Amino acid sequence: MARGRWVRRWVAWTGGVALAVVSLGGGCASSPSGGTASPVDGSTSGEGSSGGDDGSALFSDAPADVPFSADAGCATGNFRAQFAPMAMLVVLDGSGSMAASNKYADAQQAIVTALDEDAFDSASLGLLIYPTGNVTGPACVLNLPVACEVPGLSQVPLVPAGTAKSTASTGVRHEIYQQLVASSPNTSGVGEGNPAYDAIQNGINILETWPGTGVRVLFYITDGGASCASLSTRPGYADGNKCPDWEYPASIISLVQAANTAKTGPVNTIFVGVPGADTDGTNVNDPPYHVRLALSAEAWAGSPQTCDPTCNGQTFTQTGGDPSMPCHFDMSVNYSPTILAAAINQIRGSLLGCVFNLPEPDGGTIDPTKVNVEYSTNGTTYTELYKRASPGDPCTTGSGCWDYNQSGQVVLIGQACTTVESAGNADVEIVVGCQTVTQ
């Protein structure tokens, strides 16, 4: 895009962030393959349109002084960008206590609302609800049935979402919607089993075997402490029946920490505690510890990358009290479908809000030494970013910077990432065909 020339941009609104890729290299990028990007009409006038055929917004208020000069003779074309891919498996506690106070109904609404956001179009999505039934309990409950059955496979397997929403007749979002509509909390059995360890373990296994390339996220929603340890070889705290049934939080901490630090296919496990997940052990029917502290420490172990580094519930002890700033999403008091949906979207933004794929040309390849990045937030003029010269540069001063990750994707770093993530809307451009500006 030459200085002083206006170019119509096709902008895809994705969860509050508008993305555009502008191709400027003759022969470098014609049209991306796989339908992930669509050229506009090629017009270079300043006249815009109110919207695209696919529901995306078209606007032509780009500033004329784009900083990167195109190589002589290179063509101008616009392409729709995509967030980097990810796999998100929602694991939903369907124990009997979730039936109270619309907790389960609110979670159903939130999951559908959040996953229908355009930001998840490039993601693979799935759903696992537990417990699915009763199993024979231990001798301490006279071998009566207990609600501790967990499916080995998710009810909705991980499948690329595409653009089809929950109201469509097909697609993974539709399948998740149908599964949620058909489900309800398990109120049968003796007591209220919450086999969280097995559910999380099975969810991690599903994500680790996902064949795609990208971030793996397990989003776990629960209203209390984990139980059913008495049916395993793991140690457990004694419950009111003197069964060693309450799961040690340390067991879950070890499980999710190992998954998060795995060298191949690491998984970020996100914990959400809804009303009921704030007991303190004073009632004989509750876990003998502060559940908010347990979930906080589990969240820190499972995904420290998405936790506030100042949260003070990073370590669990049985005698510890509630953290003043928990590391998990604590909705034990303030809970609604809107708040839970916002948490799901926040995780998507935290993990991938600053990672973008390069366009995939039908012919030729993109020269990585001729890529530049700029962004605009809330309608402001575009800010130029330099590619950092040193991998150790945190780019926390000035406007920030960008770099490639090991997968060859563009990553906004430091202040650039912070600014884009916190903006009400942002337009991120990847300019291809001009010599990379490095500092």
Secondary structure, 3 states (H helix, E strand, C coil): CCCCCCCCEEEEEECCEEEEEEECCCCCCCCEHHHCCCCCCCCCCCCCCCCCCCCCEEECCCCCCCCCCCCCCCCCEEECCCECCEEEEEEEECEHHHHHHHHHHHHHHHHHHHHCCHHHCCEEEEEEEECCEEEECCHHHCCCEEEEECCCCCCEEEEECCCCCCCCCCCHHHHHHHHHHHCCCECCCCCCCCCHHHHHHHHHHHHHCCCCCCEEEEEEEECCCCCCHHHCCCCEECCCCCCCCEECHHHHHHHHHHHHCCCCCCEEEEEEECCCCCCCCCCCCCCCCCHHHHHHHHHHHHCHHHCCCCCCCCCCCCCCCCCCCCCCEECCCCCCHHHHHHHHHHHHHHHHCCEECCCCECCCCCCCCCEEEEEEECCCCCEEEEECCCCCCCCCCCCCEEEECCCCCEEEECHHHHHHHHCCCEEEEEEECCCCCEC
